[in-house]
Amino acid sequence: MMTVAGHVPVMLTEVLATLDPKPGEIYLDGTFGGGGYTRAILERAACTIWAIDRDPQAIARGAVLASAFPGRLHLLEGRFGELLALLESQGVDGLDGVVLDLGVSSFQIDDATRGFSFRADGPLDMRMGGSGPTAADLVARLSADELADLLFKFGEERQSRRIARAIVAARALQPITTTTQLAGIIRGVLPPDRSGIDPATRSFQALRIGVNEELVEIERALNQATRILRPRGRLVVVSFHSLEDRIVKHFMNDAAGQAPGPSRHDPRGLLPTELACFELVTRKALRPGPAEIAGNPRARSARLRALRRLADEEVAA
Ligand SMILES: C[S@@+](CC[C@H](N)C(=O)[O-])C[C@H]1O[C@@H](n2cnc3c(N)ncnc32)[C@H](O)[C@@H]1O
């Protein structure tokens, strides 16, 4: 299924099956994007959706969909890490389901002026929202050690120190302001390996995660989603790389009481206190089928995990 122009929703069949939308219920699509999930949910059941995106362009595009479903789709610009405050400001205090489709949309990647892609020349921006420091700001300001840590932590880049040194040397000669400039510097120190993956891939992922504080956002959103879910409400998350999936997996296992002993994954006390109120809908992550991967390469690394809040009588049983 193709939305307006560009973003093909990933694992849509599985999202609908695990979210299981019903008439009269209220859902949150925390990553509206091209509106692919939202449209399918609205078409599946006579429900209401609150949709969040931090990208003002995604929210503006959504107006067409909102007018096609009068009174049933409400768009909110903001971060999903602030979903509780965003929804409370609208008087929403309970949800029957939350869906998150992490990462960037094709609209964002394919627009060279957003600076997400090392395949196209554009400003080194990478902000999903309209504010805060850009990737160029990080590349200009961070020390060699800070850059190396960021590339290692958020890109799992084993050559992080070499790349950081090359960036610091290059920026002493000329400011690094474009995607092709940065990709060229990385390719200059890392020859292509046999995998065929561009050497700039991991560093671009790391910068994008850093610029948008993506991992902190996910932790906040998972925590807040479980607080606002009603009994029998579902939380469905589609992630695209191991850093995201690890957070989702540990959070859901802990929330469903699957972690051995006291939680090792919740040092900051992010989880709700009533731990056994949830059950895993997916024991193992669901993966897209071969037909979907063949038709949409972006789906290749997708993993879907889902959690369900138990009803009082189920907790007591
Ligand atoms: C993969 S796309 C979602 C695509 C959507 N499911 C569809 O079918 O069209 C992810 C979207 O989430 C948004 N996003 C990512 N992180 C966010 C955050 N922390 N808060 C709000 N929106 C976020 C991005 O701007 C992007 O538009």
The ligand as a MOL file (V3000), in Angstrom:
LIG
                    3D

  0  0  0     0  0            999 V3000
M  V30 BEGIN CTAB
M  V30 COUNTS 27 29 0 0 0
M  V30 BEGIN ATOM
M  V30 1 C 8.7700 5.4830 9.9270 0
M  V30 2 S 7.9160 7.0010 9.9140 0 CHG=1
M  V30 3 C 6.2440 6.5430 10.2490 0
M  V30 4 C 5.4760 6.1090 9.0400 0
M  V30 5 C 4.0130 5.8190 9.2810 0
M  V30 6 N 3.8040 4.6870 10.1520 0
M  V30 7 C 3.2920 5.5850 7.9560 0
M  V30 8 O 2.7740 4.4790 7.7720 0
M  V30 9 O 3.2510 6.4770 7.1250 0 CHG=-1
M  V30 10 C 8.3980 7.7160 11.4280 0
M  V30 11 C 7.8170 9.0960 11.7140 0
M  V30 12 O 7.9570 9.3090 13.1110 0
M  V30 13 C 8.3800 10.6070 13.3490 0
M  V30 14 N 9.1390 10.5900 14.6080 0
M  V30 15 C 10.2980 9.9640 14.8610 0
M  V30 16 N 10.6820 10.1800 16.1190 0
M  V30 17 C 9.7170 10.9370 16.6930 0
M  V30 18 C 9.5280 11.4700 18.0060 0
M  V30 19 N 10.4200 11.2800 18.9730 0
M  V30 20 N 8.4040 12.1750 18.2400 0
M  V30 21 C 7.4760 12.3670 17.2460 0
M  V30 22 N 7.6140 11.9090 15.9890 0
M  V30 23 C 8.7180 11.1900 15.7220 0
M  V30 24 C 9.2190 10.9870 12.1650 0
M  V30 25 O 9.2260 12.3870 11.9990 0
M  V30 26 C 8.5240 10.2410 11.0220 0
M  V30 27 O 7.5920 11.0650 10.3700 0
M  V30 END ATOM
M  V30 BEGIN BOND
M  V30 1 1 1 2
M  V30 2 1 2 3
M  V30 3 1 2 10
M  V30 4 1 3 4
M  V30 5 1 4 5
M  V30 6 1 5 6
M  V30 7 1 5 7
M  V30 8 2 7 8
M  V30 9 1 7 9
M  V30 10 1 10 11
M  V30 11 1 11 12
M  V30 12 1 11 26
M  V30 13 1 12 13
M  V30 14 1 13 14
M  V30 15 1 13 24
M  V30 16 1 14 15
M  V30 17 1 14 23
M  V30 18 2 15 16
M  V30 19 1 16 17
M  V30 20 1 17 18
M  V30 21 2 17 23
M  V30 22 1 18 19
M  V30 23 2 18 20
M  V30 24 1 20 21
M  V30 25 2 21 22
M  V30 26 1 22 23
M  V30 27 1 24 25
M  V30 28 1 24 26
M  V30 29 1 26 27
M  V30 END BOND
M  V30 END CTAB
M  END
